Amino acid sequence: MKKILFLGAAQAQLPPIHYALDQGYYVITCDYLPDNPGHFFADESHEVSTTDKEAVLELARRLEVDAVVAYASDPAAPTAAYVAEVLGLPGNPYDSVELLARKDKFREFLVEHGFNAPRSCSFYSIDDARAWLATLQLPVFVKPVDSSGNKGITCLENPADLDDAFLYALQFSREQKVVIEERIDQVGFQIDSDVFMVNGELRFWLWADAHFDPLCSPPFPIANSYPTTLDPRIGEKAAAELERILATLGFRSGAFNVEFLVDAQGEIWFLEIGPRNGGDFIPDTILQATGVDLVKATVDSALGLDCSWVKRVEPRGFWSNYVVHSLEAGILESISISETLRERLVCKAITVHDGDEVDCARGSHNTLGVLVIRFKSLEEMHSMLANMHDHITIRVTSQQKVAVNG
């Protein structure tokens, strides 16, 4: 029986765990949080941090695993690549995976190889960051160099707010390093979706329009909608440039979550290429829209199985995920969904309960749940996604009121 070590056992990691169990594989989970749900489904679980490369390597070697999977987790992706490389298991080059997981290294790579990249620089010291900021035109983005899911990001419009933005970014950086970069003027939607590589070839790519909630600061990513409104010629160009990036770095197989912008000249600006599947039910939405199962492909690829069946398929119908989130912090009273939205729901996974403490949405750590939705038309999809607060009502008792009443 094949043994698979899954790095992470959170709600987001459940799809590949369930797939592996359905295939009859022996599932091992490791995660520093013992109460994460994946542990309860696994054949065996271990309380080991997914970012501790040597501890995970020792665990994988001792258990004689056949595959290591880091699904929808940027921090775990370098660990999975490291363990696979040392043990001779299927995987991608550790150095290349680590480069993609670090914003500072990725920006340097883009510049060195002639790809578009915003002016950026990374800092351990806030004094050095302040000097660099003086050379830039505001607004700029202040980010942790090694985080994802919008965590730790500030769109800085006033230099006086740099200290707060820098310290906020540090809260989400394992390296304790912050990157400051110019904002690119985009045309149309930001693009965010998953792709899949087989034997060095980009076999599957499907772009999605990324939607943000402007009522959050910074704007919070709430949905990926299919089909995209991106010009197909630019979509083809983006796929070709992406394949060149991945080939240059020596990638051979697996899933990648990709974000990019397009400017007024039709130039492509890659923001992130995550060496892992996207979170927030992106692979699940793609499966509903196209029938292409990137969860299966991810597990099969980690085992070294044939994935030549992976191919491009255009979406059928109008689909999106949606990240349920709160605009205020406090104690959750209820989450209500309109009848119109309920009629369109294909999947709903709410991860909080009435009475739980919730935060105002700033990053993926503030997610309350995820939906998969099928709409009746492109126009309906864009209209509803732009007005989802009319369809999902989050009732929260403010913490200040609770304290006064208490």
Disulfide bonds with the S-S distance in Angstrom:
none
